[in-house]
């Protein structure tokens, strides 16, 4: 009995030892795993639950620090501080933003290369035979502007010059003086100023060439009010024909509105017919103010060629005093020629002709022939 119990006791002990060894082998990888994790994480790894003292866990302990040391030495080999990484990211973002802004600027504004390829502004070449443009202007009506425009133009033509008359008066008196009915004109200076029609299409050939007017001109200032560069409409229209004429004479309306401003802007000379009366001389003072504004803003080359005394009656003291006042205030600017009163000036337009054609030998015709010689010689003194 004792021998059997002894054998059973030994067998049970052997079985327990086998179970303990098996349990130790199973517990060994579980203990190694937390140890390896501890080498990566900064916090210490929890110790495994004690199972049984076996030789394998003890042998694995020296390998654990070696693996951990390898993991820690990798970042130390290439240290990259956080501040440098942030600075590098900011630089890259700034560079990208700058590139985007430059591209936007290129889209919104021309580049220097584009400016170099653009054609440079060059003043147009002036024709050799550039016409002298003379405006006849006075705010006061009834001072013989139309009569002076037509008859001086014809007198200049008699002296061998190519002359064009332009009627800018909505009343169309200059047009009628050449036997043309303004109401029957299909095209007129209105179309030239408002619709940019070539001026050559409204020129009629009579004693001289004349760009006709119609009553439509009365609405030209309103129609031109929204037009860009409206003050230079006539100047631009004359570029087409400058080389075809020596003189261009412009008859203006009795006002200082947009039509007169167009005439003064396109002219380089102004002749001011002044009736030998006090009220007519007041209009001259107002014209001077307008002409000064034109010189400062639109046409610095325009100037008064001369002041022409018209409807002069030497029998009246008032007429002689008016001429004396003109000469005292304007001196050599007053023409020596005097356009005296004559019935021929009223009769000639009925025949659709100038005084020089209607009665070539009359004194009335001689007045404007003398004036033409004075203009040609620049003898306004």
SULCOR-V524756 format. One record per residue. RES is the residue in one small letter. OMEGA is omega in whole degrees, -180 to 180 (* if undefined). Layout:
res	omega
RES	OMEGA
RES	OMEGA
This chain:
res	omega
x	179
x	-179
x	178
x	178
x	178
x	179
x	179
x	180
x	180
x	180
x	179
x	179
x	179
x	179
x	179
x	179
x	178
x	178
x	179
x	179
x	179
x	178
x	179
x	179
x	179
x	-178
x	-175
x	178
x	179
x	179
x	-180
x	-179
x	178
x	-179
x	178
x	178
x	-179
x	180
x	-180
x	-178
x	179
x	-178
x	-179
x	-179
x	178
x	-179
x	-180
x	179
x	-179
x	179
x	178
x	179
x	178
x	-179
x	-176
x	179
x	-180
x	180
x	-179
x	-176
x	180
x	180
x	-177
x	178
x	-180
x	178
x	180
x	180
x	178
x	180
x	-177
x	-178
x	-179
x	177
x	-179
x	-179
x	179
x	-178
x	177
x	-179
x	-179
x	-178
x	180
x	178
x	179
x	179
x	179
x	178
x	180
x	178
x	179
x	179
x	179
x	179
x	179
x	179
x	178
x	179
x	179
x	-180
x	179
x	178
x	177
x	179
x	178
x	180
x	-174
x	-176
x	178
x	178
x	179
x	179
x	179
x	178
x	-180
x	-180
x	179
x	177
x	179
x	-178
x	178
x	178
x	-178
x	178
x	-180
x	178
x	-178
x	-179
x	-179
x	-176
x	170
x	-178
x	-177
x	175
x	174
x	-170
x	171
x	-180
x	179
x	177
x	177
x	-178
x	177
x	175
x	-177
x	179
x	-179
x	-180
x	-176
x	-173
x	175
x	179
x	179
x	178
x	177
x	178
x	178
x	-179
x	173
x	-180
x	173
x	-170
x	173
x	173
x	177
x	180
x	178
x	180
x	180
x	178
x	176
x	-177
x	178
x	177
x	178
x	-179
x	175
x	175
x	180
x	179
x	-179
x	-178
x	-179
x	179
x	179
x	178
x	-177
x	179
x	175
x	-180
x	179
x	-176
x	-173
x	-174
x	178
x	174
x	177
x	-175
x	179
x	-179
x	179
x	-180
x	175
x	-176
x	177
x	173
x	174
x	175
x	-178
x	173
x	-166
x	177
x	175
x	-179
x	179
x	180
x	179
x	178
x	-177
x	-177
x	178
x	-179
x	-178
x	-173
x	-179
x	-177
x	178
x	-179
x	-175
x	-180
x	-177
x	-178
x	180
x	179
x	179
x	-180
x	-177
x	-180
x	-178
x	-169
x	-176
x	-175
x	-177
x	-176
x	174
x	180
x	174
x	-177
x	-174
x	175
x	-175
x	177
x	180
x	177
x	178
x	-179
x	-174
x	178
x	178
x	178
x	176
x	-179
x	-179
x	179
x	-179
x	-173
x	169
x	176
x	178
x	172
x	-176
x	173
x	-178
x	174
x	-176
x	177
x	-175
x	-176
x	179
x	179
x	175
x	176
x	178
x	179
x	179
x	177
x	179
x	178
x	178
x	-179
x	178
x	178
x	178
x	-179
x	-177
x	-170
x	-171
x	-173
x	-178
x	-176
x	-177
x	179
x	179
x	178
x	179
x	176
x	-174
x	175
x	-179
x	-179
x	-178
x	178
x	-176
x	-179
x	-177
x	179
x	-179
x	179
x	180
x	178
x	179
x	178
x	178
x	178
x	178
x	-178
x	178
x	-176
x	-175
x	172
x	-175
x	179
x	-180
x	178
x	174
x	178
x	177
x	177
x	-175
x	178
x	179
x	-180
x	-180
x	-179
x	178
x	-177
x	-174
x	-179
x	178
x	178
x	-180
x	-176
x	174
x	177
x	-177
x	176
x	-177
x	178
x	-173
x	-175
x	-177
x	176
x	180
x	178
x	-179
x	180
x	-176
x	173
x	177
x	179
x	180
x	178
x	179
x	178
x	-178
x	-180
x	-175
x	-179
x	180
x	178
x	*
